């Protein structure tokens, strides 16, 4: 006899697990369908694994410094031991996810309000699901060659994304790689070409250059790296790359990329003249974005509309699809692909589908961390987004060289840039430098609540801290700074647009 659930969730990544936990708390009977280990790209080949690798690379960079009173240049490096640390971090997170799912398999205490068919439980179903009718999915478990059907009143699609490929380029996973492969190379390659200079490409350029065993070359068809950020952020990271030995090839049009023996042959046209550039590299990483992993889901059977390769949501700030009984969360929809956004969307979708009428999700206050050297943290609008939206703004820039904490760390490369509307309403923040991520959460909250420069000025910041740069930027825009631009032109500035 076929069991019918209150909710069937396809995918046990950040969105799917968050949604399952929320539905369990509401006393709902849930089927959670996932073919692999739980956590998705939030753990392996993504958020946790790459960030662990980044931290290890940055530890190695600091240990090798020769300008801190010690000389660490002769340090030995064991790549197998490094990757073992990454695996250990993933195992810890997988263990926590398994523990959570084991708890969710039990009824919620007291049945949960309101009681659902199962009194609040999550049944884990191993396999890959696809719609075969509006309210039925077939789940195929490739490991056991079995199939079963699951019926439900509501569905959440949260199957995540996969690395984007390039036409005519064969990814073999050994020499031509994506982010699904690059962390699993057996040895550090002597050379690595990275095609794509967005977040993923620049993150792995930072990592492999940090271990100082790989010559890294970065290729991008645009005029500069990190095109979604302002020129000053891009220039700061590009300068850091050059100092670390990373070669940046801008305006690079890829013409050929093929496996050649134990390496890769790359041909590109560079610059405005289109000069032909050829290079033989040990490995090449494709980092040209990600696409929603919605192939083969049978979405037409459920009446779910797909637009531009992603599931179309029906209204801003919601996870509703064109089908009244289907929601979508995480990377499958056409918004920002971030684990924290996916989790929020998963919870929001469950509250919405079970009648709790949550307020729309506010994407204008979303925050992100980019794991470069130095790290970059972002929330809200930057200058180019303000220009694109026709939003008047004022901006203040405070170089880290003004901040006592940065001086104490002997790490003064970078800056804080705060944007506000002419009436003082906060619009956005960019921080480039050590501990950048510690600076953005308070501003994210204020932006979400409609906060102002005066709110930031009133906040008593700890000392010495990088966050003091945010307060100083607010005071620059309020005209109350103790560091006026005419006295400190190399350290502070104000931009009016």
Buried (B, 14 or more C-beta within 10 A) or exposed (E): EEBBBBBBBBBBBBBBBBBBBBBBBBBBBBBBBBBEBBBBBBBBBBBBBBBBBBBBBBEBBEEBEEEEEEEEEEEEEEEEEBBEEBBEBBEEBBEEBBEBBEEBBEBBEEEBEEBBBBBBBBBBBBBBBBBEEBBBBBBBBEEEEEEBEBBBBBBBBBBBBBBBBBEEBEBEEEBBBBBBBBBBBEEBBEBBBBBBBBBBBBBBBBBBBBBBBBBBBBBBBBEBBBBEBBBBBBBBBBEBBEEBEBBBBBBBEBBEBBBEEEBBBBBBBBEEEEEEBEBEBBBBBBBBBBBBBBEEBBBEBBBBEBEEEBBBBEEEBBBBBBBEBBBBBBBBBBBEBBBBBBBBBBBBBBBBBBEEEBEEBBBBBBBBBBBBBBBBBBBBBBBEBBBEEEBEBBBBBBBBBBBEBBEEBEBBBBBBBBBBBEEBBBBBBBBBBBBBBEBBEBBBBBBBEEBBBEBBBEEEBEEBBBBBBBBBBBBBBBEEBEEEBEEBEEBBBBBEE
